[in-house]
Structures are given as structure tokens and as C-alpha cells.
Amino acid sequence: MQCIKSIPLLLLFLTVSFSTNAQQYSGQMPSILLPEDGISPDGKSFVCSHATSFESAVINRPNGSAIIHRPYDVLQYQLFMDWRNPLSSLTNEGESRRYSGRNSITLKIDSANVTKLTFNGVSLHIDSVYFNAKNNSSMQIRIEDAWIEQPKDGEWSVRMPITTQPNDTISLAVYYTYIGTDNRGFLLYNKDLFVGLTKNKDSVFLPERLAYTMSEPQDARIWMPCNDAPNDKAIATITVRVPYDPLLLDKNYTISSNGTRKIGVPQLDESLQIMYRDFEWHDDTPIPTYLMVVNASVFKEYSQWYKRVTNPNDSVEIMNYIWQKDYDNEATDGSQYNARFSFRNVPAMMEHYSKLFGEYPFVKYGHTAAQPFAYGGMEHQTMTTVNRTWLYGTNESGIAHEVMHQWTGDLTTCATWGDIWLNEGGATYGEALFYESWGGDEWYGKMMNSKRDGYLNKQPQPPIYGIPLSNVFNYATTYCKSSWVYAMLRKTYGDSTFFRTMRTYFDEFRFKSAETEDLFRVFEREIPNPIVPFRTFFDQWLYSAGHPIYQLQTKQTNNGGTNKEISITLTQTQSGIDVPDIFVMPVSITLVGKDNNRKVVSFINDKRVQTETFYTDFEIDSAVIDENNYILCEKSNLITAVKEDEQFVQNNSAVPQPAKRGENAEFRFSQPTSVSTSISIISLLGQAVISLHEGVLSAGTYSLRIPTSQLASGMYSIRMTSGNNTHDYPLVVIQ
């Protein structure tokens, strides 16, 4: 899912910019060349790490599985809902919202001595429950009302009328009434509702009456009785009854949902003397409750087709449900909703992800546009819901995000909400992968830089794993930082190894749920000689908070001729709650000579302060930390000057770190000798933004005020040049 409420304005601008440039790439995408195993993408070979596993008291790693099991496994939902009342009413309040339903739940008992079954339910009244015994569907028992505990605190339960044993299969037909009063879980909106303004400031009104469900993370329980847990996936059939008027022809209500569709023949309800018809949607692939969806309106339907990379003769239908005017509009400049233009590259997205992660796993795909909609998009299995504003054609990254979710989230689902990063980090990384498919390294870098900024500009953040449910859609951590976990694994081990391992993961947990430790075990098994132990990598990046903050100090010694000795001291300065003292990572330093000679040196950084020695045949003028930005980190700057016979003062720093925009901050430093000194704030592009001091300073200790109100949020460095000696110190400004 893409949450649109928490994305910084900078990221919204970047998204629009990307999409605008992407519009010209609507044809066949080039394939990606995958380097050989064992070679990192920049061509450097790394030996096996000498680092031991990272251990720290701040690790948030669970002790065993975090899944909370009920004493059963749901095998199938057969859900029926009668939506004639909410779709025929003229308001969206009170009795106009009510509908009746039946959910036949088939489940397997997996525990002994089960006397009561507990399910989830909110805003529901359980009217009656019928019990079908194992292997005897004709033996139906109506469970006494006194044995039913009505929904309370999100749960309801029913006592068992017979004794069961582990592995017994039973079925419960649960008849219920939805009694909700607000637009949560089940959402209902009136035709002609004012929903906002266009980019040209024209008023927008809802073209048709609209009803839909929205469940992530735990709102499926609002519109149907179920086991509302992401780890319990089941086969689902969803049937919805809607009013039908033969005189309206194609202006009648239709339903979009998961899987494939059957449309019932219009029927006459003799008791009410009104016509209706049923829409049945079914998919044989298991689905968690939060990915089940129903949308109802007077939709225009149109299809696209994706040809499977494994069999071009087998095409997957992409069924799109939008309103007629959004289909008819032809503007491509972002001034009008244009569904055909906005969805034009979806087949190419499916093709690209299928090549990287394995064939598209479902029988169909599609989109339903909704407005009002509180989010950007929601990856309902085979039928994504998108905010109608995406039909402006300026959010192709969001559309790619939801397509990628069909692998990371739908094919393989997070087993607990603490594992949500598996879904959202993977889908967010998928955005960069699609842009890379047509824009190469340049656009891949732009996308990942935007995710880096989305994380670094919102500090501090909790660990990725186990983020509280109240903060589960934290854009900085759940989306941005999590995408960088995938990116760092890929850039460390190379495309061939990374994508092969991810395909193994998806195969192993195909149509199942997975915990973070499951992904860890796959990587540990498939890459037995890692550069950094996977236990170390997962502990520091997923179960702990923060990221490395690097400071670089270099010294060159001329041993005569072309024998130049370079001493590199890399220091990690990060601190904070749950933040490791050390992030063990392979780090590359690019040494640059005055004549632009270059040499890349690499080592495993596994110490808080670490000095390594290298040799070159040319005089070094500067050094660049992680030049290709393969590590999610802060650094003094891209370039730190190298001079002989000079020593930098290492205790200089900006405080506080990070600094809040508009609040007091200062640069504290010591000057060992009297010398001409220049101190400036430098952007990541290497441009001087603000001069803090220019002139001679006597020996002593100083503090300079940093005018944070003049700085946008982001990463900077404070560049201090004393005589011939230059050093950069990190500065992060947040809102």
C-alpha cells in the first residue's frame, strides 16, 4: 500500500518529476544484464568477511516465531453479501449503510481440546451460526444463541457443539448483519459528492454512487466475520448481490474483486418485486483477509493484456474499473483523469518483475479507481485499488509499487504486522527497479536517493522490524529504509545472486506467509560464504535502529617514486536509542589524483574507528566514501581532501545531530594553530550554501551558530579549511 498522507513534499515533487519523464517509455523495455555471482555491481571482488556476528543488547530480534495462532487454520471463505440496500439508498448514513451477509468458513482444527472458536468482528451482529460436521455436510446444527458471544473488542466467539480432534475439518455458516456507522472498513459515498479540485482548480464531484472495502491492516473484520490475521491465508469466493434495472443497460452496478468473475443472470425478488443480479469472484490461490476486496459502482470496464514471459501464448487479463469520463478523457498533460494513459505501462511492469522474480503468479490483474480514497494505492490481490488522482498520469511509481506488491505481499505475505517491511520495502524497491528498466543507473539512482532522503529527513526512527501497529505505515522506515535493505543486499552480492535468491524465497513461500527470519534463513542457505554474515546484516539493519554515519580521515606518505602510501581512517559516529555502535559493511573509498587518476579500494568496516593502508602510483588529491551510494548512510561529504604532514582535529562536530530547522544549532571546533580558516555549509552537490566564517583564527576552541532556518531539511556537511588542510563534518537538518 502507498500512504499519501505522510510523504514529504520533496518526495511528492520527485514522484511527479519521475512520472513526467517516464511517459515517453511506453514500449518494450530492455532486459537487464546480470553480472556473474561473486562480483559486486561495480566490478570489485570481496573476500569472505573476517567480521564476527554483530551482537548488541539493542537487538529487537524475536525469540522464535512471533505469529499468534488460533487453534485452527482457515481453508476457505465462501462469502455472500447483499449490497442492494446501501447501493439503492440515497444517503450513506444510518439504515442506508446496513446489509446482510453469510460467510461459510471451512477450517481445519490443529489443536486438541478445542471447545470454543474465536473469530474477529467489528460493527457486526452475528445473527446465527450453523455447524457442519466433518465429512457430513448434510448434518447441520444450528448453534444456540446463548453459545454465541457477540463482537466485543474486535472479537466474537462460538462454542463447539461437538468434540473435535486435531486435523478435523469443519464448516461454519455465519449469518450476520453489518451495523457500522462510519466509513471505515466498508465505505459508502453518495453520487455528486464534492471530492476536491482539479489541478486547474475546477470542482470535482463523484460521478456515481460508490461502495468499497478497505482492510489493511485489520479492518476486514468490520465488513465480514473472519480470522483477520495476515498469516492465515485461505481460498476465497466472494459473491455480492446488487440492484439491477433492465432499462439502464450498461449503467447498472458492477462489482470488482479478487480472482475471476461470474455474472449471474438478472433475477426478480418476488417478495420485494425488484430485480437484482449476483457477481461471483473466485481465485484458487490463498489470500489473507486484508487483501480481499469488493468495489461497487457504475463502472466502465476495459482490459489490457500481459503476455507471460514463460509462455507468450498465455495472456493475463488486466481488468480496469474506472468511471466513463476517466476512460474517455484524452489529455496526457496531467490536467484530466485519463485511465488509459495512466495504466499504459502496466503490462511492461508485469513483464519486468516476472523476469526478475519469477512469473506473475495469479490468474488476472486489475485496478479499481476510488474517490474519496485515503491512500495512494492498495495492492488487493489481483485487483489493486488506486486513488482516482493517480489517473492524472503523474504517479507511475505508485502504480509500479502496487504491481510489485503482487510478489512482495500477495504471493508471499508478511506473517505478522511486525514483518510489514517485507511487503512495503519490497514494493518500494520495485519502483526503483522499474525506473531502472528504462532509465538505467541514472533513474535507479534518482529513485533510491529519494527513498534515502525520505528516511534521513525524518529522524530518529524505530527499528524496521516490529514497528507498532499504530505506526505501521511509517513512510520513513516501513517504506524508505526497508527498500534500502533490499538495495544493499543486491549491491553487495550482485544482480545474479540477489535475484536468484529472491526467486528461491518466493518459490519456497509461494502463496504462504513469511516472517523476517524466513528471509534471513533463505539468504543464509543460498549464499553460504557471505561478505558480511547475514546474522550481522539482519540484526543491524532490521532488528536495530539507525544507520552508519561515516567520517573519513586520510594521510598520504610519499615513499619515493611511484610508491605512495595512503592511510585511511574511517570512523562511525552514529548514536541513539537502539542504534548499533558498529554497522559491519563492505565500504569502498575512491582515491582521486590531481590528474583525475582513480583507484577504488574496499574493505570490510567492522570497527568503530578503523585504519587501513593502501598504495597508489599517483599522488592523491581527494577521497570519496561510497561513491556509488550503495550504503544507506550519512557521510562527511562525498570528498575529503588529502594532504601530507597535516592532522585534522577529530572532535569537531555539529550539535545537535540531527538539527531541527529553525532551532538553535552550532558547530563546535578546535583550532590548534593560528591560521587562515574558511568554514562553510556545503550541500550534497558540493555547492557552498552558507559561509560561517572567513579569515584568520587564533589557536583555541570555538562555537559558530548554524542558521538552520535558512536551510531546507536534508543532508549537508560543514567544510572547514585551515591553511592547506580541509575536512568535512556531517550536518543533518530535519523539520
N, C-alpha and C positions, 0 to 999 in steps of 0.2 A: 504494500500500500504506500502511496505517496501522500503525506500530510502537507497541505498547502499553507497551514496557519503558521508554522514555525520556521519556514525557510527565510533566511535573511534576505533583505532587498538586493544585496550584491549577488546572491545566488540566483534570485529571480531574473536579474538582468543577464547573468551569464547564460541561464537556460534559454531565454529568449534569443540571445545572440547566437547560440549554438544552432537552435532550430531554424532560424532565418537562413543561416548559411547552409544548413542541411537540405534545404528544399531542392537544390539542384541535383541531389544524389538520389534519384528515384529508380534507377535501373539496376542491373546486375552488379553485385558487389564483388570486388576482387577477393581471392582467398588469401589467408594469412600464411606466410611461410613460417614454419615452426622450427626453431633451432634444435640441434641434437641434444639428447639428455646429457646432463653433467656440465653444460656450458651455460652460463648466465647470459641474459639477452645482450649485454654489452661486450660479449666475447671473452670475458675473463673466466678462467678456471679457478674454482675454490677447492682447497683440500678439505677433508673432514675436520670439523671443528675440534679444537683441543679444549673447548669450554665444557665445564660440567653443567649439569642441570641447574637452572636458576631456582633458588629456594628463598622464600621470604614469608614472614608472618602476615603480609598483607594479601596473600593469595586468596581469592574468592572461590576457588575450585570446590565443587560439591564433593561430598564423601559418598560416592556411589550415585545411583540414578536419582534424579530429582522428580521423577514422574510420580504423581499421586494417583494410584489405581483405585478404581471401584471394583467390586468383586465380579465383574463381568466385562465382556468385550462385545460392543455392538457390531453386528454383522451387516444389518440392513435397516434403512429407514424407508418406509412407504408412506409418504406424507401427502395428505389431501387437505386443501384449504379452499373454502368458499368465499371468494372476494366479491361476490355480487353486491353486497351491501355497501362496503366502502367505495366501490367504483361507481355505484349508481347514486350515491348521496350527493348533496350539493355543498356540504361543509366537510371539514376534516376534524371535527370535534365530537365528543360525547358518543352517542349511539351510532353516529355515522362511521366511526372507526371500527366497530365490532365485526368480527367474523367468527365462524365456527370452523373447526378442523379436526382431523383424525391423523394420528401418527402411529402406524403399526411398526413397532420396534422389535426386530429379531436380534437376540443376543445369546452369547454362549457364557454360561456360568463357569468361572475359573477358580472358585474358592469353595471350601467346604462350609457347611452350616450357615448358608445364606437364608435368612428369614425375612429380609426386607430389601427392596431395591430403591435406591435413591437416584433421582434424576435432577436436572436443572429446569427451572421455570421461573419466570418473572412476568407480571402483568397477564397471567393466565389463570383461568379457573378450570380445574380438572373435573369434567362432568361425569365421566365414568371410565372404568378400565376393565377390559376383558382379557382373560388369560387363556392362551392356547398351550396345551401340554405338549411335551416333546413327542415328535413323530405321530401326532394325532391332532391335526388341525380341526377336526370336527368336534373335539371335546373342548368347548369354550365355556369358561367360567366367568361370570360377572363378579368382580371383586366388590365386596360390600363397601359402601361409602365410608363406614367407620374405619375401614382399613386404609383409607387414603388420607395422607396428610397434605393439605393444600400448600401451594408455594409460599415459602417464607424464607427471607434472606437468600433468595436465589435458588432454593432447592425445594423439591417435593418428593414424597416417597409413597410406596405402596407395599403392604405386607404380602408375603408369598402365600398362596392358598395351598400349595403342596410342598413337600420336601424335594430338594434337588441335590444333585451331585455334581462335582466338577466335570466339565465338558458337556453337560446337558445343554441343549438348545431350546429356548422358549421364545414365545412371541407375546407381546402385549399390544393390544389395540387401545390407544389412549384417545378418548374423545375429549375435546377441550374447547373453550371459548377464549378468544383474545379480548382482554378488557383494558388494554393500555390507553392512556390519556394524552401521551405526548409523542413527538416524533423522535423516538429512539428505538432502534431495532426494526420496527415497522414504521415506515414514513409515508405520509399521505398529504398531497398538496392539491389545491384547487386550480382548475383552469383559470387563466387570465391573472394569476398571482403575479405581482410585480417582483422580479427577481434580481434587478440591478440595471446597470447601464452598460452599453457597448463601449468600445474604445473611442467611438465618436460621440459619446455622451447621449446616445439615444436610449430610451427606456426599453427594457426587455420584459415581456410578460410570458408566463408559462403557456405554451401553445395548446396543451391538452392536460386533462387530469392525470395525475401521476401517483402511483403507489410502488414502493420498492422496499427491499430489506437491506440492512447493512449491519454486519455482525461482529467484525473484528474489533476488540479481541473476544468479548464474552457477552455479545448481545443476541446470539441465535436463540438463547433461552427466553428471550422476550416474545418471539413470534412462533415458537414451537417447543413442545416438551422434548428434551433430548439429553444426551450426555455431552455437555458443552465443554469438551477438553480437546486440545489440538492433537493429542497422541492417539485418540480413539477414532480411527478412520473407518468408514463403512460405505457400502454400496447404497446409493440413494435414488429413489424415484419420487419426483415431485409433480403432483397434479394440482392445478389451480382452475377453479370454476369462475368464469367471468360472464357478465351480461352480454347478450347478442341481439342485434337488431338487423333483420334481413334487408331492411331498406337502406341501411348505411353502407352496405357492401364492404369496401376496404377501409372504412372509417370506424370499424369496431375495435374493441380492445384486443391486444395480443399480449402474450407472455413470453419473456425471455428467461432462460435459466440454464442450468448445467447439463451438459451431455447432448443427446439427440432428442428430437421433438416428434411427438404425435399430436395431431389436432383432431379433436373429437367432432363428430357430426353435431350440428346445432340441434338442441332438444327443447321441448316445451315442458316447463314445470307446470303441471296441471293444477297444483294447489294454488300457485300464485299467478298462473296464466301469463308467464313471461318466458322468453327464450333465453337460453344460455348455451355455452359450449365449454368444453374442458381442454386444457393444454397439459399434456403429459411430457415431462422431460426425464430422461434416464441415461445414466452412464454406468458402465460396468467397472469403472476404476474407482477405488475407495476415495472418500473425500471426508475431511473433517467438517464439523458443523459450521465453523466460521467462514468456510469457503462456499457454503451453499447460498444460493441467491434466487430471488424472484423479483422480476420487474414487470410492471403492468402500465400500459398507456396505449394511445392510438399511435403506434409506431409505424414509420416507414422502414421496411427491411430491405437491405441489399447485401450481396455476398461478394467476397473476394475468394481467391484460391491460392493455397500454398502447395507446391509440388514437393513431396518428400524427397530429401536428398538420398535416402536409401532406396527409393523406388519412384522415379519421376512420373510413372504411370498412375501412381496413387496420390490423389489430391485431397487436401484437407480443406473443408469449407470454413471460411471466416464469415460468420453471420453478424451483421451490424444492425443495431436497432437505434434509430435516431428519429427525430421529427422531420416531417416532409420538407419544411423550409430549409432545414440544415442539410438536406440532400440536394435541394435544388440550387442553393447558392453556389456561385462560381468564383467569387473573389478569392485570391490567393495572397493578398497583402495583409492579412490579419484583421481586416475590417469587418468581416462577417463570419458566422459559423459556417464551416464548409467541411462536412464529414469525409467526403471522398478525397479531398486534398489532405486532410489531417491523417487519414489512415493509409495513405497510398504506399508507404514503405513497410507495412506490417508483414507481408509475405517475405520480404528481404530480411527482416529481423528474425523471423522464424527459421529461415534458411541458415542464417549465420550462426545462431545459437545451436541449431541442430548439428552443424559441423563441429562446433567446439565441445558440446556437452552430451551429444547423443540425440537421436531422432526425437522430434516433437512427440510427446508421449500420449496425446489424447486424440479423441475422435473428431473434435472440431475446436475452433476458437471463435471469439467474437467480442464485440463491445456493445454496451448499452450506455447511452449518454443520459445523464440525470442532472436536473437542476430544479431546486437547490440541492447541492451536494457538499458536505462539509470537508471533503478531502479532494486531492487531485485525482487519484485513481485507486481502485481496489481490485486485486487480482483474483476475483471469484473464479473457481476452476472452470476453464473453458469459456467463461463469459465475464470478462472484465467490465466493471462499472467505471466510467470516466466522468469527470466533471465536464459539463457541456462547454465550459470556457476553453477546454482543450481543443475544441473544434475550430478555434481561430487558426490553428495550424502552427502555433508558436511553441509547442511543448512536445516535440518529438522525443526528447529524452525521457519524459514521463511515460509516453506510450511504449518506448523500448523497455523501460523499467518494469511495466506490468507484463509485457511479453516474457521477459526473463524470469519473472516470478513463476511462470508455468513449470519451470525446473526448480528454482530455489524457493520453495514454499508450497507448491502444489504437487509436483511429482514427489518431492521429498519435503516433508513438513516439519517445522520445529516441534519437538515433542513437548516442550514447556514454553511458557512465555519468557522465561529466562534465556531461552535459546533463540529468541526472535532475530538476533543478528544474523543467523544462518540465512533467514529469508531476506531480510531487508538489505543486509550488506551485500549479499549475492546479487540482488536485483539492481542495487545502486551501482555495483561494479559492472553489471551488464550494460548500463548506459554508456560507460566509457568504452566497453568492448564494441558496441555497435558504432559509435563515432569513430573508433579506430578502424573499423572495417572499410570505411570510405575516406577517412581523413588522415589515416596513418598516425605516426607518432605525435604529430603536432596536435591533432584534435584529441587523441588519447590523453596527452599531457594537459591540455586545457581542461578537460573534464575532471581529471584526478586533482588538478590544482584547485578547482572549485570545491571539490569534496574536502581537500585538506583545509582550505580556508573556512569552510562550513563547520569544521571541527575545532580548529585552533582559535577561531574568533569567539567561541563560546566556552571559555574555561573558567573554573575547573569542571571536569566531568567525572561521573562514576565509572567503574569498570563496565566493559561491554556486556559481559555475562551477568545474568541475574538482575538486570535492571528492573526496578519495581514496576508493577503493572500500571501504577499511576503515571509513570514516566516512560512507558514502553515505546512510545513513538518519538522519543528524543532524537531530533534530526541530527544533532552533532555526533552522538555516539552510536545509536542504533543504525543509522544510515551511513554517515560520512566516515567515521573512524572504522566501522565494520567493513566498508568497501575497501579500505586500505589494507585490512588484514588479508583479503584475497589478493590484492595487488602485490603486496610484499611477498607472499608465497609464490606468486607467479614469477616475479622478477628475480627472486633468489634462485629458483630451480629451473627456470626456462620454460618456454611455452609447451614443448613436447611433454615434459614430465608433469607439469602442473595440470594441463588439460586431460592427460591420460588418467591422472589420479582423481580428478573431479568426475570423470566419466565412470570410474570404478565406484566412487562414492554413490553416484546416482543409480548405478545398476544395483548396488548392494542394498540400498534403501528405497528402491523403486516402489512407489505407492505406499510407502511406510512413513513413519515419523523418525526423527533422529535428534539426538542430543549433541551438544558440543563435543563431548568426549568421543562420540561415534566418529565424527570427522577427524578428530585427533588420531584415533586408532587406525583409520584408513591411511592417513598420511604416514604414520609411523611404520605401518606394514609395507606400504608401496614404495617408500623411499627409505631403505634401511640404513643408509650412510649419509645422514643429512649434514648440511653445512653447520646448522645450529640444531641441537636436539629439539625435537618437536615438543617435548615436555617443557623445555625452557621457553620456546616461542609462544605456545598457548598460554602458559602461566603469566608471562609478562604482558602480552598484548590483549588477552581476553579476560583473564581472571584478576588482573590488576588494572589500575588506572594509569593515566598519563601517557607520556611519550618521551623519548630522549631529547634533551637539549644539549647540543654539542658546542664546545668551544675548542678552537684549534690554535695551537702554538707550534711554530716551525723554526728550525735553525739550520743553516747551511754551513758546512765546513769544506773549504777547498783544500784537498789533499794533493794538489798539483795536477797539471794536465787536464784530462777529462774526468778525473775521479772526484766527483762531488758527493759528499756525504750529507744526507738530509735527515735530520732528526724531527720526527712528528710526534707531538704530544696532543692526544685527544682527550678532553675532559667532558664528562657528563655532569650537568649541573642541576637536573630536574629534582624537584622535591614536592611533597604534598601528601595528603591522605591517600593511602593505598597505592602510592606511586613507588615503583622499584628504584633503588639506588642505581641499578645497572640494567640496561637493556642490551642483551647479548645479540649482536647483529654483525653481519659482514658489512664493512664500511669501505668505500673506495675514496681515495684522495687523488685528484688530478693535479699534477705538478706542471706548471706552465712556465716556459722560459721567455726571456726578453724577445727572442725571435719567433715566438709562438711555437717553439718546440713543446711537445706534450708527452707526458708519461703518466699512466694510471697505475697506482699501487693500491693493493687491497689487503685487508687483514680482518681477522675476527676480533671485534672490540668486545672484550669481556671483563674490563676493569673500569672503575670509576675514573681513574687517571691512568692513561696507558701511553707509553712511549715506544715507538717503533722506528727503526733506522732503515733507510733505503739509499740507493746510489744512482746517480744520473751522470750522463756525459755532457750536460749543459748546465749553465747557471740558472737557478730557479728565481723567477720573479714573483710568482704568486702560487697559491694553492686553493683548490676548490673542493669542498666537502660534498660528497654525494651529488656529483654534478648532474646526474640524470634524474634526481629526485625519486629514488626507489624506496626511500625510508620516510615514514611519517614522522617528522621531527622538526624541531627548530634548530637553527644554527646561527653562529655569529654573523655570517653572511656568506654569500657564495664565494667570496675571495678574501683571503688573508695574506698580506704581503709577507715576504721572507727576506730578512737581511742578516748579514753576519755581525757578530760582536755586539748585538743588542739583546736586551732582556725585557720582556713585557711584564708588567705588573698584573698578576693573575687575580687579585682580589677586587678589581674594578667591576662594578655592576650597576644595572638599573634596578631601582626598587620603588614600589613593589613590583613583583613579576608574577602574573601579568599586571599591567597598569590599566585602571579604568579611565575611559575617556572623560575628560572634564575634572578629574580628581587629581590630587597632588601626587607627583612622582618626581624622582630626582636621579641623577647619575652621580654616583659616588666613586671617586678615584684618587689614586695617589700619584704624585709626580716626584720621581727620585732625584732629578736634577733640574736646574733652571734651563729651559729650552723653549723654543717657539712651538706652540701647540695649537692644533686645529681639532675641534670636536663638532661633529655634525650628525644629524639623524639621516639615515640612508634607507631608501625603500628597497624592496626585494629586486627591483630592476636596476639597482645600483645608482640611483639618482639621489642627489642631496636634496632633502626635503626642508630641513630647518638647520641653521647654524647655531650651535650653543655657545661656542667660544672661538675666537681667532686672535692669537697674539702670544707673547711670552708669558710663561708661568714659572714662578719660583718653585723650588722643592717644597713639598708639603702635601697635605690631604685636603681635598676639595669636594664640594657638592654643588651640582648645577641643576636648576629646576628644568623639568621637561614639560613643555606646554602641550599637554595631552589633548586639550580642547581643540588644538589646531590639526590633530591627526585623526584620520579615519581609522576604524578598527582594522587590525591586521598585524602582519609581522614586519618589523623594521630591525635595523641594527644601529648602534651608536658607534661611529667610526672615530677613533682617536689617533691622531698622527702627532707624535712628539719627535721633532727632528726628522731622522730618516726611518723612524720606527712607526709602523701602522698596525693597529689591532681593532677588531670589531667585536662588539658586545651585543647580545640579543636584547630586543625590546619587543614585547607583545602588548598591543593595546586592544582592549575589549570594550564593548558597550556597557 
